[in-house]
């Protein structure tokens, strides 16, 4: 399945805190909300019309949240 290129909403934030003189804690959060529309579809190597797909695959939601945690050592 190939989806059309699209744009969507993205937001990123990060918090950093010095735990000690040479140790830093970083916590980040990224939220994204993107809707994709199917452009072409194949099943077992055979092209099928996009209109034959269920709405779950014809209109794909690319929403999500990423959480990151890191430690930094300063030297």
Number of C-alpha atoms within 10 A of each C-alpha: 13 11 16 10 10 9 9 11 10 13 10 12 10 12 10 14 11 12 11 10 9 10 13 15 15 14 14 14 14 14 14 14 14 14 16 18 17 18 13 15 19 12 8 6 7 7 11 14 10 17 11 10 13 9 12 8 16 19 14 14 13 11 13 11 12 10 12 10 12 10 14 13 10 9 6
